[in-house]
Amino acid sequence: MTALPIIVGMGGINAAGRTSFHQGYKRIVLNKLSAEQRQETFLGLATLMNIVKYDGEKLLDKAGNLVHPEEIESQFGEQILTGTLIRKIEKNHLDVDAMHWQQKLKMQPLNDDRISFSCKKRDLPEPVPSTWTITELDKKTVQVEIDGFIDVKHDSYRESAIKAAGQFPTGFDPSVMYNSRYQPRGLQATIFAASDAIFSTGLDWQRVMNSVRPDQIGTYSASIAGQMDDEGLGGLVRSRLKGERVSTKQLALGLNTMSTDFINAYVTGSVGTTFTSTGACATFLYNLKAAVNDIQAGRTRVAIVASVECAITPEILDGFGTMGALANEEGLKKLDDSEQVDYRRTSRPFGENCGFTIGEGAQVVILMDDKLTLELGAKVMGSVADVYTNADGVKKSITAPGPGNYITMAKSVALADQIAGRDSLQQRSFILAHGSSTPQNRVTESLIYHKIAETFKIDGWKVAAPKAYVGHTIAPASGDQLAIALGVFEHNIMPGITTIKEVASDVHAEHLDIRTEHYQCEPMDIAFINSKGFGGNNATATVFSPNMTLKLLNKRYDEHEVSQYQQRLENTLVEQQKYREAANRGQFKLIYRFGEGMIDESALEINEHSLTVPGFSQPISLCSYNPYEDLK
């Protein structure tokens, strides 16, 4: 019997807001929410953005004025809307109107004179160039005379061609939520996202850890670029060129494994499976696949799957921009026949577009096998039947799309057809598209959906494209898509692509339902999370709704087991509500166990069959069976 990986919690942060309890999703479909849901969303965003703050039971604005929750939209609604989703890049990242540059300058003397200047002796280059004549003026100062010319680089500023990004909500600052010790922004976001995910489960985490063997807990996470800000690899590679010193932390904290490492070392304290896989834009799904496969095989019973990328830096903008991958000022003005760029509409999946929009985000999902889910009374948010990853074969351009995504999508759809049935597939399934907002993507990705829809006789196949709102967060992008899928399962509102006026004429939309407005939909059974990454990193996940998942579990477990589960679930729902209210009030208590509960290695107990780790209630079985019995 194959274990079914159940989603029991999800947390994180992106341009739309917090992931837990679907806050980010609700920001996107805001105009379709009930008055109560709308008020909760505005309150949660206002506290997240530090626009208002609770002092005891009083809600106060920055000036100390009393505010009532129902007044937030009228008083701060425009500020909240403006400070979320894709928008002009804010100056805490960089000044896109005056981006720092090093201008090359060739200095030559006038007539036959020498170039002459004075400087501090300690600032002389080593070795001194042969064309330089040095005269000491005093113990600390020298005069320099140069025969001929000198090449210098001077601070300069240029206007960036790329000016929009999907940034965390304005005012959200994870660094002040815990003792972040000058850590890179991506790792700060990881601590927030992992804490958000754990608390969202409503379960006591220590109880979860003690419910299984220590080696049956796994953490699966990665970034692509690593941490590219000054505290990570960005600062490391820039230091020598800027004449600055490298810090002792920049190399280690910059590695793309660090989101995995931080979750293990500072959040969960896990000694179980640790795994990092990068697959360009499909990175989150690559790590999800590893976790799902381990749960199916029984190697892992609790999995924390994550991905993070906070790379809104000049170097990343230059890299993607030079490739022609990012939507730039010139292209957007040409599309709109206007001299003004609408920074809210730079990402236009399946419409007339000119490139994607970079984003930052961190997403964490928590999975358990179905047996443990019932034993602990965890809430079922959905399940992941499988994740498929396939390459493109021989290529000319390494960044061009290829046939691998046909394989992943076809396998995912065929699996859903086998498990959920043809009626669910045809009537109640939808696609969370990669939808990167490039002209090539809109054609090639829609053609894949078109051909698979024809094969499985699907008409009006619903397609949503989250990158229209949060941008392309690169590594966690498919985590953004999963978060939207869970929101659709819960609220039955399908996000339209409101950043486009109409579907582009070259999109293969005959069998697809791509709308430009959000709309109510019937309860969905199946979501396909699709990702097309540079280099042939294609991935698709088959995700079932809570209702479909419970329907499947009712076939595996008897009435008594299900009844006991329902009783345990009641307490979980109470605890979830407590965290939901605290999060909406901005009262976050991030888990950061720096040096807390370190394991005394001298206290490990080992015998031929097991190993006991201090702090864990169950021993680790060293080898319960010989998988190569036939080779003895």
Secondary structure, 3 states (H helix, E strand, C coil): CCCCEEEEEEEEEECCEECHHHHHHHHHCHHHCCHHHHHHHHHHHHHHCCCEEEECCEEEECCCCECCHHHHHHHHHHHHHHCCCEEECCCCCCCCCCEEEEEEEEECCCCCCCEEEEEEHHHCCCCCCCCEEEEECCCCEEEEEECCCEEEEEEEEECCCCCEEECCCCCCCHHHCCCCCCCCHHHHHHHHHHHHHHHHCCCCHHHHHHCCCHHHEEEEEECCCCCCCCCCHHHHHHHCCCCCCCCCCHHHHHCCCHHHHHHHHHHHCCCCEEECCCCHHHHHHHHHHHHHHHHHHCCCCEEEEEEEECCCCHHHHHHHHHCCCECCHHHHHHHHCCCCCCHHHCCCCCCCCCCECEECEEEEEEEEEHHHHHHHCCCCCEEEEEEEEECCCCCCCCCCCCCHHHHHHHHHHHHHHHHHCHHHHHHCEEEECCCCCCHHHHHHHHHHHHHHHHHCCCCCEEEECCHHHHCECCCCHHHHHHHHHHHHHHHCEECCCCCCCCCCCCCCCCCEECCCCCEECCCCCEEEEEEEECCCEEEEEEEECHHHHHHHHHHHCCHHHHHHHHHHHHHHHHHHHHHHHHHHCCCCCCCCCCCCCCCCHHHCEECCCEEECCCCCCCEECCCCCCCHHHC
